[in-house]
Amino acid sequence: MPQRILVLGASGYIGQHLVRTLSQQGHQILAAARHVDRLAKLQLANVSCHKVDLNWPDNLPALLQNIDTVYFLVHSMGEGGDFIAQERQVALNVRDALREVPVKQLIFLSSLQAPPHEQSDHLRARQATADILREAGVPVTELRAGIIVGAGSAAFEVMRDMVYNLPVLTPPRWVRSHTTPIALENLLHYLVALLDHPACEHRIFEAAGPEVLSYQQQFEHFMAVSGKRRWLLPIPLPTRWISVWFLNVITSVPPTTARALIQGLKHDLLADDTALRALIPQRLIAFDDAVRSTLKEEEKLVNSSDWGYDAQAFARWRPEYGYFAKQAGFTVKTSASLQALWRVVNQIGGKERYFFGNILWQTRALMDLAIGHKLAKGRPEREYLQTGDAVDSWKVIVVEPEKQLTLLFGMKAPGLGRLCFTLEDKGDYRTIDVRAFWHPHGMPGLFYWLLMIPAHLFIFRGMAKRIARLAEQSTD
């Protein structure tokens, strides 16, 4: 029977997949997250998107009205700082809202737990979150899982990047730890099927795939499936030091996420899924098959609203490119109207060229010329750009009037990138955000990005300020 469901953390890796699946089954979904624009663009049936910041959840009680089930998929691994305190505060806020507006049940996707004396900060945060949510007076089903094999899973992407980017793998000792990796498809089935088995009291289930594998064995299986043969030589160096440095250099996974993740890989995390399989039987997908499916799914990454479903971007995508985009940008507050800001942004490549640091843009173009890559020049004469237009070597791939203009990077470099101009009306003021997104091609792409970051931050700051200033002058 269709339910009215609130998904907290709907814009995340699991959240987006879960919302799609629930939508297909006819449930009425309220998808809530801090950033829901990308999800809203999918225009899924029976799905309404709501901006919610669980650090200040003023609108959460209203969203909880008449809800049957809440999915709690929120974590703070990517936030940095004291994410244990952050996760505790978020859980307290949700607990308080549920006490005010109760629902029938809450399903919390958590992590497998190590013994208390071996817990990492990430595992402690997950445990604390579960304990707090159970104080809400609502039946809580805690579903614990370990490594998830799927496109966008941080643990999977770290493994993928290491195999694709390094000729010899020299990971620390944590590769000898064992876990029970589960395919994303199997995990989603459990999450959705729990709706048919509502809780009347608190309960904990553990989800697992069909195999117990060490991380070293997972690397070996991945190499066999992908055809990327590598030497794998674990080294006895301090786990925390070498792992954080190692991951920052060779993977596109955000550093804060990688840092939190690696701490939990030092211990065996083995699931006992006996109770869950008895309640919800399904065919569990083998690790190798899950890897094959994931690699095929990743080929579709660029076929999305972020890239305007652009055929050229899709054709340029390579399996070796990092799944997660590196990004750098700057945001400016302004009194200028959206109309004025949009008019100025659309002048890019014209009289103002790139608004700031034009000599640096020219230098970058000369670098392409030096290696025999001649870049196109010019832009359309009309005032407003359209999808498919060329601005020098850039291609316009997204045009959302008074919201966003996105250009596809056309210079020679190891990776695939885009430059976004995003406008927002905040009521008393507007913001202009200038930001580059970069999917690096292996280590050369990562080093290129690191080399360019100082220039990017300097240029984008100047561009955003200049655009705001020109728009304010126009408004005046």
C-alpha positions in Angstrom: 0.0 0.0 0.0 1.5 3.4 -1.0 2.8 5.4 1.9 3.7 9.1 2.5 7.4 9.0 3.1 10.0 11.7 4.1 13.6 11.0 3.0 16.1 13.0 4.9 19.4 13.2 3.0 17.7 12.7 -0.3 20.4 14.4 -2.3 23.1 12.0 -1.2 24.5 8.9 -2.9 22.0 6.5 -1.4 19.2 9.0 -1.1 19.0 9.7 -4.9 18.8 6.0 -5.7 16.2 5.4 -3.0 14.0 8.3 -4.0 13.9 7.0 -7.6 13.0 3.5 -6.4 10.3 4.6 -4.1 8.9 6.9 -6.8 8.6 3.9 -9.2 6.6 2.0 -6.6 3.9 4.7 -6.3 4.7 6.1 -2.9 4.3 9.8 -2.2 7.8 11.1 -1.4 9.0 14.3 0.3 12.7 14.5 -0.6 14.5 16.7 1.8 18.1 17.9 1.8 20.2 21.1 1.9 20.6 21.0 -1.9 17.8 19.5 -3.9 18.1 21.3 -7.2 19.6 18.4 -9.0 16.9 16.0 -7.7 14.2 18.5 -8.6 15.4 18.6 -12.2 14.6 14.9 -12.6 10.9 15.7 -12.2 10.2 12.2 -10.7 6.6 11.2 -10.3 5.1 11.5 -6.8 8.2 13.4 -5.5 8.3 16.9 -4.0 11.6 18.4 -3.1 12.2 20.5 0.1 15.3 22.4 1.2 16.0 21.5 4.8 19.1 22.2 6.9 19.0 19.8 9.8 21.4 22.0 11.8 18.5 24.6 11.8 15.4 22.5 10.9 12.7 25.1 11.4 10.6 23.6 8.6 11.0 20.0 9.7 7.9 19.7 11.9 5.7 20.9 9.0 7.2 18.3 6.7 6.6 15.5 9.3 2.8 16.1 9.2 0.9 13.0 8.0 4.2 11.1 7.3 4.1 7.3 7.6 7.8 6.6 7.4 11.0 8.6 7.7 14.3 7.5 6.1 17.3 9.0 7.8 20.3 8.9 5.4 22.2 11.9 6.7 25.9 11.8 7.7 28.6 14.5 8.2 31.7 12.7 6.9 32.1 15.3 4.2 31.8 18.3 6.6 35.2 18.1 8.2 35.8 19.4 11.8 34.2 17.6 14.7 31.7 15.6 12.7 30.8 13.5 15.8 29.4 16.7 17.4 27.7 17.7 14.1 26.0 14.3 13.7 24.9 14.3 17.3 23.3 17.8 16.9 21.5 16.8 13.7 20.2 13.6 15.4 19.0 15.7 18.4 17.2 18.1 16.2 15.4 15.3 14.3 14.6 13.6 17.6 13.0 16.7 19.0 11.0 17.2 15.8 9.7 13.7 16.0 8.7 14.1 19.6 6.6 17.1 18.4 5.2 15.4 15.3 5.4 11.6 15.6 5.4 9.2 12.6 4.8 5.5 12.4 8.4 4.5 12.0 11.9 5.7 11.1 14.5 3.7 9.1 18.1 4.7 9.7 20.9 3.5 7.4 23.9 3.1 9.6 27.3 1.4 9.6 28.5 -2.0 10.8 30.0 -1.6 14.3 33.4 -2.7 15.6 34.0 -3.5 19.3 33.8 -0.3 21.4 37.5 -0.2 22.0 38.2 -0.4 18.3 35.6 2.1 17.0 36.7 5.0 14.7 35.2 8.5 15.0 32.9 7.6 12.0 31.6 4.4 13.7 31.1 6.2 17.0 29.2 9.0 15.3 26.9 6.4 13.7 26.3 4.6 17.0 25.6 7.9 18.8 23.1 8.9 16.1 21.2 5.7 16.4 21.0 6.0 20.2 19.7 9.5 20.0 17.1 8.7 17.3 15.8 5.9 19.5 14.9 8.5 22.1 12.2 10.1 19.8 9.4 7.8 20.9 9.1 6.4 17.4 10.0 2.8 16.4 13.5 2.9 14.8 14.8 0.3 12.4 18.6 0.6 12.2 20.0 -1.1 9.1 23.7 -1.5 9.3 25.9 -2.0 6.3 29.6 -2.1 5.5 31.2 -1.5 2.1 28.5 -0.7 -0.6 29.5 -1.6 -4.1 27.9 1.0 -6.3 28.6 4.1 -8.4 29.4 7.0 -6.0 30.1 4.8 -3.0 33.1 6.5 -1.4 34.8 3.2 -0.4 34.3 1.8 -3.9 35.5 5.0 -5.6 38.7 5.0 -3.4 39.5 1.4 -4.6 38.6 2.3 -8.2 40.8 5.4 -8.2 43.8 3.5 -6.7 43.6 0.8 -9.2 43.1 3.1 -12.2 45.7 5.7 -11.1 48.7 3.8 -9.7 51.0 1.3 -11.5 51.8 -0.3 -8.1 49.5 -0.3 -5.1 51.2 0.2 -1.8 48.3 0.6 0.7 48.7 0.4 4.5 48.0 -2.6 6.6 44.2 -2.0 6.7 43.9 -4.0 3.4 44.1 -7.1 5.5 40.9 -6.3 7.4 37.8 -8.3 6.4 34.2 -7.1 5.6 31.1 -8.3 3.9 30.6 -5.9 0.9 27.0 -5.6 -0.4 25.8 -4.5 -3.9 23.8 -1.3 -4.0 20.9 -3.1 -5.7 20.7 -5.5 -2.7 20.9 -2.7 -0.1 18.1 -0.7 -1.9 15.9 -3.8 -1.9 16.3 -4.2 1.8 15.6 -0.5 2.4 12.4 -0.5 0.4 11.2 -3.9 1.5 11.3 -2.8 5.2 8.2 -0.7 4.4 6.3 -4.0 4.1 7.5 -5.1 7.5 6.8 -2.1 9.7 8.4 -1.9 13.1 6.4 -1.7 16.4 9.6 -1.5 18.5 13.2 -0.7 18.0 15.2 -3.3 16.0 18.7 -3.6 14.4 19.5 -5.5 11.2 22.8 -6.1 9.5 23.1 -6.2 5.7 25.7 -8.2 3.9 26.7 -9.5 0.5 27.3 -13.2 -0.1 31.1 -13.1 0.5 33.5 -12.3 3.3 36.5 -10.5 1.6 39.5 -8.7 2.9 40.1 -5.3 1.3 43.2 -6.8 -0.4 40.9 -9.5 -2.0 38.5 -6.8 -3.1 41.4 -5.0 -4.8 42.4 -8.3 -6.5 38.8 -9.0 -7.6 38.4 -5.4 -8.9 41.6 -5.7 -10.9 40.5 -9.0 -12.5 37.1 -7.6 -13.5 38.4 -4.2 -14.8 41.4 -5.7 -16.6 43.8 -3.4 -14.7 46.6 -5.6 -13.5 48.6 -4.0 -10.6 51.2 -5.2 -8.1 49.7 -4.9 -4.6 52.2 -4.6 -1.8 50.9 -3.6 1.7 53.4 -1.6 3.7 53.7 -1.4 7.5 53.5 2.4 7.9 51.2 4.2 10.4 47.6 3.8 9.1 46.3 7.3 9.9 49.3 9.2 8.4 49.9 7.3 5.2 46.3 6.7 4.4 45.1 10.3 4.6 48.1 11.5 2.6 47.8 8.7 0.1 44.1 9.2 -0.5 44.4 13.0 -1.0 47.0 12.5 -3.7 45.5 9.6 -5.7 41.7 9.8 -5.4 39.0 12.3 -6.4 37.0 11.3 -3.3 36.6 14.5 -1.1 39.4 14.5 1.5 37.1 14.9 4.5 35.1 11.9 3.4 38.2 9.9 2.7 39.7 10.8 6.1 36.6 9.7 8.0 36.2 6.6 5.9 39.8 5.3 6.2 39.6 5.2 10.0 36.8 2.6 9.8 38.8 0.3 7.5 41.3 -0.7 10.2 39.0 -3.3 11.7 37.1 -6.4 10.6 33.5 -5.3 10.0 31.5 -8.5 9.5 27.7 -8.5 9.2 25.4 -11.2 10.6 22.5 -10.9 8.2 20.6 -14.0 9.3 17.6 -12.1 10.7 17.4 -9.8 7.8 17.5 -12.5 5.2 14.8 -14.5 7.0 12.6 -11.4 7.0 13.4 -10.2 3.4 14.8 -13.0 1.2 16.5 -12.0 -2.0 19.3 -13.2 -4.3 22.5 -11.6 -3.2 24.8 -10.3 -5.9 28.4 -11.6 -6.0 31.1 -9.0 -5.6 32.5 -9.4 -9.1 29.0 -9.0 -10.6 28.4 -5.9 -8.5 31.7 -4.4 -9.8 30.8 -5.1 -13.4 27.4 -3.5 -12.9 28.9 -0.4 -11.2 31.5 0.2 -13.8 28.8 0.1 -16.5 26.6 2.5 -14.5 29.5 5.0 -14.1 29.6 5.4 -17.9 26.3 7.3 -17.6 27.7 9.8 -15.1 28.0 12.7 -17.6 24.5 12.0 -19.0 22.9 14.2 -16.4 21.5 17.7 -15.8 24.8 18.9 -14.4 26.2 18.5 -17.9 23.0 19.5 -19.8 22.8 15.9 -21.2 25.4 17.2 -23.7 26.5 14.7 -26.3 30.0 16.1 -26.6 30.6 15.8 -22.8 29.3 12.3 -22.9 31.6 11.4 -25.8 34.6 12.8 -24.0 34.0 10.9 -20.8 36.5 8.1 -20.1 36.2 5.3 -17.5 39.5 6.4 -15.9 38.0 9.8 -15.0 37.4 10.4 -11.3 33.7 9.9 -10.3 33.7 12.8 -7.8 34.4 16.2 -9.2 37.1 18.4 -7.6 35.8 21.9 -7.3 36.9 25.5 -6.6 35.0 28.7 -6.6 33.9 31.9 -4.9 30.5 33.3 -3.9 29.7 37.1 -3.6 26.7 38.8 -2.0 25.3 41.7 -4.0 22.4 44.1 -4.1 22.1 43.8 -7.8 18.9 42.2 -9.3 18.9 38.7 -10.8 18.1 40.3 -14.1 21.1 42.5 -14.0 23.4 39.7 -12.9 22.1 37.4 -15.6 22.7 40.1 -18.2 26.3 40.6 -17.1 27.1 36.8 -16.9 25.9 36.5 -20.5 28.5 39.0 -21.6 31.3 36.4 -21.0 33.7 36.3 -23.9 32.7 39.7 -25.1 34.0 43.2 -24.3 34.8 42.2 -20.7 36.3 38.9 -21.8 36.3 36.8 -18.6 35.7 39.8 -16.3 39.0 39.3 -14.4 42.5 38.0 -14.9 42.3 38.2 -18.7 46.1 38.0 -19.1 46.0 34.6 -17.2 43.2 33.3 -19.5 45.3 34.4 -22.5 48.4 32.6 -21.0 46.4 29.4 -20.6 45.3 29.6 -24.2 48.9 30.1 -25.3 49.8 26.9 -23.5 47.4 25.0 -25.7 48.7 26.7 -28.8 52.3 25.7 -27.8 51.3 22.0 -27.9 49.5 22.4 -31.3 46.0 22.8 -30.0 44.6 25.8 -31.7 41.5 27.2 -29.8 38.5 28.8 -31.4 37.8 32.4 -30.7 34.7 34.6 -30.4 31.1 34.3 -29.3 27.7 35.0 -30.7 26.8 38.7 -31.1 23.4 38.4 -29.4 23.0 39.6 -25.9 22.0 36.2 -24.3 23.7 32.9 -24.8 21.9 29.7 -25.8 22.6 26.1 -25.3 25.2 24.9 -27.9 26.8 28.3 -28.4 30.6 28.6 -28.5 32.4 31.1 -26.3 36.0 30.8 -27.5 36.9 27.1 -26.7 34.0 26.8 -24.3 30.6 25.3 -25.2 27.4 26.4 -23.5 25.7 23.3 -22.1 23.3 24.6 -19.5 21.1 27.8 -19.7 18.6 28.4 -16.9 17.7 32.1 -17.2 18.5 34.0 -14.0 19.7 30.8 -12.3 22.6 29.1 -14.0 25.0 29.2 -17.0 27.3 26.3 -17.5 30.2 26.1 -20.0 32.0 22.9 -21.0 35.8 23.1 -20.8 37.4 22.9 -24.2 41.2 23.3 -23.6 43.7 20.5 -23.5 44.0 18.9 -20.0 43.9 15.5 -18.4 40.2 15.3 -17.4 36.8 16.8 -18.1 35.5 20.0 -16.6 32.8 22.7 -16.6 32.5 26.2 -15.4 29.3 27.3 -13.7 27.8 30.7 -12.9 25.0 30.3 -10.4 22.6 33.0 -9.2 20.4 32.9 -6.2 17.8 35.3 -4.7 18.2 35.3 -0.9 15.5 37.9 -0.4 17.4 40.9 1.0 20.3 40.2 -1.3 21.4 38.0 -4.3 24.5 35.8 -4.7 26.7 35.1 -7.7 28.8 31.9 -7.5 31.6 31.2 -10.0 32.8 27.6 -9.7 34.8 25.0 -11.7 34.1 21.3 -11.5 36.9 18.9 -12.6 36.8 15.1 -13.1 40.6 14.3 -13.2 42.0 11.7 -15.5 44.3 9.7 -13.2 47.2 11.2 -11.3 48.1 13.6 -14.1 44.5 15.1 -13.8 44.8 15.3 -10.0 48.2 17.0 -10.2 46.9 19.4 -12.9 44.1 20.4 -10.6 46.4 20.9 -7.6 48.7 23.0 -9.7 45.8 25.2 -11.0 44.0 25.7 -7.6 45.8 28.9 -6.6 45.1 30.5 -9.9 41.5 29.2 -9.9 40.8 30.6 -6.5 42.3 34.0 -7.4 40.5 34.2 -10.7 37.1 33.1 -9.6 37.1 35.5 -6.7 37.9 38.3 -9.0 35.3 37.2 -11.6 32.5 37.0 -9.0 33.3 40.4 -7.6 33.6 42.0 -11.0 30.3 40.5 -12.2 28.6 41.7 -9.0 30.1 45.2 -9.4 29.0 45.5 -13.1 25.5 44.3 -12.3 25.2 46.8 -9.4 26.2 49.6 -11.7 23.6 48.5 -14.2 21.0 48.3 -11.5 21.8 51.8 -10.2 
